[in-house]
């Protein structure tokens, strides 16, 4: 072999290498400099060249380059790939990724985009290897997708049940091709490059998607990305040591979120509330306008965010005024005022309580008539003041009690006592009320019907916190029937544990709700049996407490579940549902379990001197996962409902209709977390903090009205 021939061979090999590896980090990008993927590539020091359109990107590309054609005007304008453009790309040996494609030679694509609501992405091939296996699920919010006829997609988009894997495969659902490959062209039928803006998750899945695609584009299987952007993010890493200062900052930030999210209604935009609230059946609307004037609590506080996120990363809002939320948020703001010394917070708390008890239309009509059987009750919501949940009444009253005590302002005591005694007079001898009853039923059947019923409902979510109210009021008044009814109800419920307990979205939330009355029963009637009951429920709950402090969700017996897991793909997202698909999924729930468990465990610790480690671990976990966001001020400082503590990311099954993984709630979630953090930082309990409230006069009046013996 002569030297000239050898030189030609080596030159050819080098040319081949340059085509396929010499530009391993060279990418031609068609789109906007504000595109999430482009910004990531620049921050990771890729050799990336920006072009204004697809044609110029192909013209400027060198042989073997990777070309990304992003959807700059998504979702208003799609990308069309002409036959000539693809021929030009092929002639240079380019690998091309193009997205939101509505036209591709030889492929039948609908000219109308389908807009996803509850659907999710699914891995439909082995393209991503072990990093993202087939049937893995990922989120793609507000997905606008052009349906295409593709036999073997790389990624699909469909309504699919499961936590992070499609439990039922791709059966019983329509699967839209989301990403597919044609030789050196990788085509997305929607936009995938906006993964930060649209808040796509979980983060590790999207890392795998884009690492895989970039490796393919650059022909470099060793390519890595060091820093992946995400907003919002948890406030701290999992291994951070939380200090008292961190807790106080979390309390202040949690209180400021109420304002940052513009949840305090102002009269100037009451019409917007009414527009979206409607009759209260589906009170969903867009994000509250950032220009709206912030209220001061005197017109009430909205519930928070729904779980739907649009392509700009904004969440829908729940435009609804509920009574329980008012009492709970009043407690939150008073707790924050005590912890921070910020008077504005206590002013808001006072205004909210005045709205709740006087001007908010939660107590009107028969509920204000001392001769009525519904006197003293509080309506569920402004639009549903005729509906009663004794659990909602209980949380509303506990919030009002806490706020009153912290502000040393007891002018709402009459309403508090009247409400607790109204529920007491209606519940039967075993201490139970229906989970829901309505004014027309009560007016027709009368108080005696409910008081003399034989109902037994071992369902702590609906029943148990009103028993805690009875025990609290007994301690302040010595009225023995309150203790007797609460003790009897607790005994009946504990006799039914665990095989007959009914559950709502999971069995863990029932345990979490039962701890409070058990702890306060020990306070007023400390017996070995009562401590045994408390330890039994706490012990079972804490079997699922992870080392990081999170309490893992758990499903109970299917036959006793009110809202069990989805039983098919078709069943996903159409009703209330748990965050998990099976026991063992590493998900904590801040709407139903961790929030109430945190408050109750702190009460149990102060009642017995036990469980302190569990309280500390859970509190530290909650401080760490509080959302921080620069792009979304309305999320900064909130706790979203779901957290995957292994991923350390906001992720779970989003099946719960309206209240899925990314929902927030000013009452149920935010209130009990913020208020308990403040209690923990002071090393105090609610029981001790509210010991200063005197209600003897109000109790005498209530007993006289109800014709009960003093």
N, C-alpha and C positions, 0 to 999 in steps of 0.2 A: 504494500500500500504506500503510494508516494505521499510526500508531505502536502502537496497541493490538494489532493483528494481528501486527506485527513482534515485539512483546514476547512474544506467545504462542509464536511460532516459535523465538525465541532461548531461551526457557524450556524448550521441548521438547528442543532440541538439547543444552542443558546437562544436562537430566535424563538424556538418552540417554548423554551422555558420562560422567555420574556412575555410570550402571549398568555401563558397560563399561570405563571407565578410572579413574573416581574412586576406586575401591577396589583399585587395581592391586596394592597390597601388603597388602591386608586379607584375612586367611584365618581361617576358623573351623575349629578343630582338635578332633576328637573322639578322645580317647585319654589316654594317660598323660603327665605332664610329663617322664618319663624317656625317652620315645620319641626315637630318634635324629634324625628329621626335625624334630620339634618343637623340640628343643634347637638344631638348626642354624638354624631360622627365628628363634628368639629371639636367638641370637648375632649374626645378620645384621640385627637390628633390624627385622624384619618386624612389621607390625601384626597379630599373631596372637592370637586369643582361644581359650582352652582350655575345652572342654565335656566332661562326663563320658560322654556317649553320643551316638549318631547323631541321635536325635530332637531333643535339646536343641540340637545343632549346627544343624540345619535351622531350628528355631524362632528361634534367635538370629541367624541370618544375615540380612543385608540384601540387597536386590536387587542381583544381579550379583556377589555375593561368591563366593570360592572356598571350597569345603568339603572338608576331608580327614577321612575316616573310617578311622582306623587300626585294626589288629587288636591290641588291647591285651593279649589273652590268647593270642597266637599261641605255639605251634600248638594249644593245648588247645581254644580256642573260636573258631569262625568268625564272620563277619559276615553277617547276613541282611538283605536290603533288601526291604522290603514295597512293594507297589504304592502305598499311600497316602503313604509317605515320599517316594517318587520324584515323585509328583504335587505334593506340597508344595514340593519342591525346584524342580520345573519352573515352578511358579506364580511363583516369585521370580526366575526366570532364573538360577539358581545353576549353577555348574559344580562337579561333585562327583567327587572321587577316592575310591573305596572299595576296600579290599583284603581278601584272604582270604575272598572271598565264596562262600558255599555256597548262596545262594538269591537268584534275580533273576527278576522276572516275565517269563514268555515264553521263558526260556532253560533248556535242559536241562543241569543240573549234577549230577554224581555226588555222592552223599551220603558218599562215602568218599574221603579225601585220598590221593593218590599221593605217596610220599616219594622224592625223587630221591637218587641216589647219585653217579653219574658224569655225569649230565646237566648241561647249561649253558643259559644264556639266549641267545636269538638275536633280532636285530632282524628283524621280519617285515614292515615297512612303511617308508614314507619319512617318517613322522611327525616324526622327529628331524632331518631334513634332512642336510646334509653333516657335521654333528658326529658322527653315528652312523648310518652307511649300512646299508642292508639286508644281511643275512647277517653283520653284525658279531656277535662272540661276547662274552659277559661271564659272570662267575661268579655263581651264586646258591646259596650253600652250604646243605645240609640242607633243601632246598626241599620244603615240604609244600604241595601244590597240588590244588585240586578240579578234576578234569577237566570241561571244559565244551564244548558243541558250538557253536563259533564259526567262521564261514567265513573271516573276514579279521582275524586278531589284529594288534595293534600289536607285541607281543613274544611270542615262543614259548619253549618249554622242551623240550629234546630231547637225546638222545645224539648229539653232533655232533663229527666230527673236524675238526682245524684248530688253528692257533695263535690268531689273533684274528679269523679269518674262516672261516665254514663251508665247508671245502674242497669237499665233495660236495653242497652245498646242503641241502635238506630231504628228500633221497631216502633210502630204506631205513631209516627211523627213524620212531617215533611222536612227533608234535609236539603238545604240550599248549599250548593258549592260556594265556599268562601275563598278558597285558594286552590289553584290547580296549575299544572305544569304542562307546557307544550314545548318539548325540546329545551332550548336555551331561554325560554320565556316562562316566567313565573307570574301568573295573573291572579290578582285579588278582585273579587266582585264587590268589595266594599273598601273602606279606607282603614289601613292597618298602621300607617305611619303616625297617627295622632294619638298614640297610646298613652302619653302623659296628659295631654289636654282632656281627652275623653275619660281619663281615670280608669283605664282598662286594668283588669286584674285577673288572677293574682300576679304579683310582680314576677315571681320565679317562672311562671308559664310564659309570660311575654318576653322575659330574658331568653328563654329557650327558643321561642319563635324567631326573634330577631337575630340571635346568635347563629341559629341554623341558616336563616336566609342570607345573612351577610357572609357566612363561610361559603355558601353556595355561590353567591355573586362574585366573591373575591377568589374563589378556588383555593381557599386556605383553611383547612380543618383545624389549625391551631389558633385561629383568630379568637380573641376574647375581648370583652368589654369590662372595664374595671369598675365604673360607677354608673349605676342605673338610676335615673331620676324618677321621682314619684312625688305627687302632691295631691292629697294630704299624706302624711306619714305619722307613725307613732312618735310621741314626744321623746322617748328614750329607748335605747337598746335593751334587750332582755336582761343583760347582765349588769346593768347600771345599779349602783347602790342609791336608794332613794333616801333623801334627808327630810327633816321637818320643813326646811325652806322650800323644798320641791313640792311638798303637800300643800303648803300655803299658796304657792304660785298656782298650783292646779285648782285650788278653790277659787282664787280671784279670777283666773282665766275662765273657769267654768261658769262663774256668775256673769262675767262680761260677755260670754257667748250669747246669753239671752238677748243682749242689745245688738251685738255684732250680727246675729242672725235676723234682726229686725222682727222679733217675735212679739214685741210689746205693741199692741194695736194703738194707733193714734186716730182721733176722730176724722182727720183729713183724708184717710183712706179706708174708712169703714165701708164704703160702697164696694171697694175691691174685695173685702172680706165677704160681704153678702153675695157678690157675684160668684165666687168660687165655693163658698160654703153651701149655697143653695139650701136644700132641705136636710143636709147633713148626711145623706146616703153616700155620696162620693165627693167629699170636700177637698178635691185636689186642684192645685193650680201651679203656675210657674213660680220661680223664685221671687220673693218679695223685692220690689223695686228698691234699688240702693238709694234712690233720691227721696223715698218716703220718710216723713218725719217719724222719729222714734217716740213711742208713747212712754208713759211713766208708770204704767200698771193700772191706772184708773179705768181703762177700757178693756183690761184683760190681756191674757197672754196666749198665743197660738201654741199648737202642739209641737211643731217641728217639721222635719223633712220626711218625705217618703223615700223609698229606696230606688226610685227611677232616676237615672243620670243621663243627661243629654250629651250630644257630641261635643259640646263646649265645656263639659264637666259640671254643669249646674244641675242641682237636684230639684225635684218638685217639692212643693210645700203642702202641708195639711192645714187648710184654712178652716179651722174649727175651734170653737171655744167650749172646753169641757170643764166641769166643776172640779174634778179630782186634780187636774193639772194646775188649776188656780191655787188650791191649797198647798200642793207640793212645791210649786215654784216660789210661793211666799216663804216656805221653809228654807228653800235653797238661798234666797236672797238675804234672809235674816241670818242664816248661818255664815254667809260670806261677809256680811257686815260685822258680825262678831269676830270673825277671824282676821279681817283686814282693817277694821276701823273706818271703812268707807261708808259714810252716812247715806249716800245716794242709794246704796243697796237696801238699807232698812226703809227708806222712804218708799221705794218701789214695793217692798214686801207689804207695807201698811196699805198702800193703794190697792194692791191686788186683793187683800182680804176684804177691804171695803167693797170692792167690785163683786167679789164672790158672794158676800152675805147681804148686800143691799141693792146694787144696781144691775147685776149681771143676769137677771131673769132665771136664776137657778132655783130660787125660792119665791114662788108666786102662786096665786090662786089658792087651792086647798092646802098647800104646804104652809100657808101663813094663817090659816084658820084654826084656832086652838080646839075647836069642836070636831075637826076632821081627823080621820084615821091616818091621813098622810102628813099631818102637821109635824114639822121638824125635819122631814126628809129633804134631801137635796137632789135635784134632777141631774141626770147623767151629763147632759150637754145643753147648750143654749137652744139648739133645735129639737132636743129630745128631753125636755124637762119633765115629761110624763113617764120616763123610763128610770128604773132604780136598780142599781147594783150595790149590794151592801158592802162589797169589797171597795168599790170606788168611793162610797161614802166614808169608809174607814180610812183610806189613804188621804182623802181630803181633810178629814178631821185630825189625823195625826200631823199632817203638814201644818194645819192651823194652830194646833197645840204647840208644836215646836216653834213656829214663828212668834206666837204670842209670848211664850216664855223668854225667848232670846231677846225680844224687843222690850220685855217687861211692860207689855200692853195687853190688858186682859178684857178689853171692851167687847170682844167677840165670844166671851165665855157662854153666854146664853145660847148662841147658835150651836156651839160645840156640844154642850150638854143635851140640848133638845134633840140634836141629830143622833147622838149615841143612844139616848133613851127611846127615841122613835124606833130605831132598829131593834132595840132590846124588847120593846113591847110587841113587836111583830113576830120575832123569831119564836119557834116553838119551845117546848119544855126541854128538848135536847139541844137547844141553841142554834138551830138551823133555819135558814131562809132560802127560798129558791135563788138560783144564781142570778136570775133576772126576773123582775115582775114590773107591772105597769100600772099607772094610775087608774085606768078603767077597770082592771081586775080588782084592785084594792077597793075602789069605790063600790063595786058590785058585791064583793064577798065580805068585806069588812075585816077589821083587825083580828077579830076572834077566829076567823077561818084560818089565818096563817098561824096564829098563836097556838091553836089546838091541832094543827096538822101533825101527822106522824112522819114527816120528812126526815130522812137521814141522808146526808150528802157529804161523804168523806172526800172532799175536794178542796184542799187548803187554799188554792189560788182564789177561790170565790168566797170562802167562809172565814178563814183563820184570822185575818187582821182585824175584823170586827170583834172577835173574842179578845184580842189584845186591847182594843179600846175599852171593853167591859172591865178588864183587869186594871187598866190604868185609872178608870173612873172609880172603881171600887176602892183603890188605894187612896184616892183623894176624898172619898165620902164615907167609906165604911158600909155602903149599902150592900148587904150580904147577897141578895139575889143575883147581883152582877157576877160575883165570884162563883156562885153555885151553877149558874147557867154556863159560864165559860168553862168551868172545870168539867162539867158533864159533857159538853160538846167536845172538848179536847180528849176526854176519856173514850168516848164513842169513836172518835177519829183514830186514836191510837190503837184501839182494839181492832180496827179495820186495816191497820198497817201491817205489811205492805201490800197484801194480796188484793185488797178491795179499794185501794185508793184510786180515784179517778184523776186523770191528768189532762192538761190543756195542750201545751206545745211540747211537753217533755216532763218526765218524772222528777228531774232535778229541781225544777221550779216549784214543785209541790213541797219538796223537802225544805227548800229555801224559805218558803212562805210560812211553814209550820214552826220554824225555829222561834220567831218572835213571841207568839203566845206561850210557847213552852218556857222560854226564858223568863217572861213576866209572871208565869204561874209559879215558878221557883221563887220569884221575888215576894209574892204574897202568901204562898203556901208551900214552903220548902220541905218536901218529903223525899225519902229515898226513891219512891216510885216516880215522882215528877222529875227528879234529876236523871233517873234512868231513861225516861222517855226523851228528855232533851239530848242526852248523850247518844242515844240510839239514832236519832234523826241527824244530829250533827255529824256523828261518826260516818254514817252512810254517805252524806253529802260530801264529806272531805275525802272519802275514798277516791273521788274523782278530782281532787285538787292537785294540779300539776306542780312541779317544783317551782315554776315561775310564778305561781300564785293563782293562775287561772283555774276556774272550776269548769270541768268538761261537761258538756250536755249529755243527757242520756234519755233514751226512749223507754217508756214503760210497756206494760202488757197492751198489745194492740186493741184488745177488746174493751179496754177501759180508757182509751185515749179519745179526747174530744177532737183534736186536730192532729192526726198521725202523719207520718211521712207519705209522700206521693207514692201511689201504688202502680203508676204507669207514667210514661212520658206525657200522655194526654192529661193526666191528673196534676201535672206540675204547674204551679202558679195560678191556680184558679180559686184557692181558698186559703185560710190560715194554715200554717204548716211549720214544722220544726226547721232549725237551721242545719240539721244533720240528716244523713241518709241511713246511717247505722251506728250502733254504739261503738265507740272507739274513735270516731271522727274528732280531730283535735280542735274543737270549736267551743268558745265561751260565749254566752249570751248575756248582754248587758241590759236587755229589755225585761227579761223574765226571771233571771237567776242570779247573776253576779251582783246586780244592784241591790236586790232585796236581801240576798245572803249577807252582803257586807254590813248592811244596817243591823240585821238580826244577830249576826255573829258577834258584833260589838256589844249588843245588849246582853247576849249570853255570856260573854267574857266578863262583863262587869257584874253580872248576877252571880257568877260561880267562881270567878278567878281562873277559869280554864279557857282554852281555845285562843289565847292571845297570839300564838304564832300564826294560826290560820288567818286571823284578822289582819295582822301585819303583812303577810304575804299577799293576800288578796288586795289590800289597799295599795301596796307598792305596785302590783300588777296594773291596777286601774290608773294610777298616776302615769305609768310608763306608756299606756296605750291611748291616753288622751290625744286627740287629733291635733296636729299642728299643720298649718297651711298658710302660705303666702298668697297663693292664687285664689283661694276661696275663704275670705274672711268669715262667711256665714258657717263655715265648718270648723274654723280654728277655735279650739277649746272645747269642742263637743266630744261626746263618746258615741260612736256609732254602735249599732246593735251587735254586730258579729265581729269576732276576732279569731283568726286561726293562729294559735300560739306556737305552733311548730314553724310555720312560715314566717311568723311575726308580721302578719299582714291582715288587712280587713278583707276577709273572704269566708264564704260559707254558701250553702244552698240558698238561693234567693227566692225560694218557692212561696214564702209567706206573702200572700196577696196584699200589697201596700206597705207591709211592715217587714221587708226583707233585710238583707245583710247590712245595708248602708243607711238605714233609717236612723233618725235621731228623735228624741222625745224629751221635751223640756221638763215634763213631770216625771214619769216613771223612771227614765234612765238618769237624766242629769241631776234631778233633785236629790235622790237618795245617795248617789255617789258623792256629790259635792258636800252635802250636809254631813254624811258620815265621815268623810275625810276631815272635816272641821272638828267633829267630835273626837276622832282618833288623835288628832294633833293636840287636843287639849287633855287627852286621856280621860274622857268623860263619856257617859252614856246619855241617851235621850231620857231615860227614866230619871236620872239624877238632875239633869238640866231642867226638866219640867216640874220638879218637885215644888217650885214656888207658886204654882197656879192654885188659886183657891176658888172652888166652885160650889161651896155648900149652899149658898143662897139660890143659885141657879138650879141645883139639884132638888131643893125643897119645892121650888115652883114646878119643876117637871113632874115630880111625884104627885103633887096635888092635882095637876092637870090630868095626869093619866089615872088618877084615883088608885094609886098604889100606896101601900103602907110604907111609912118612913122607918 
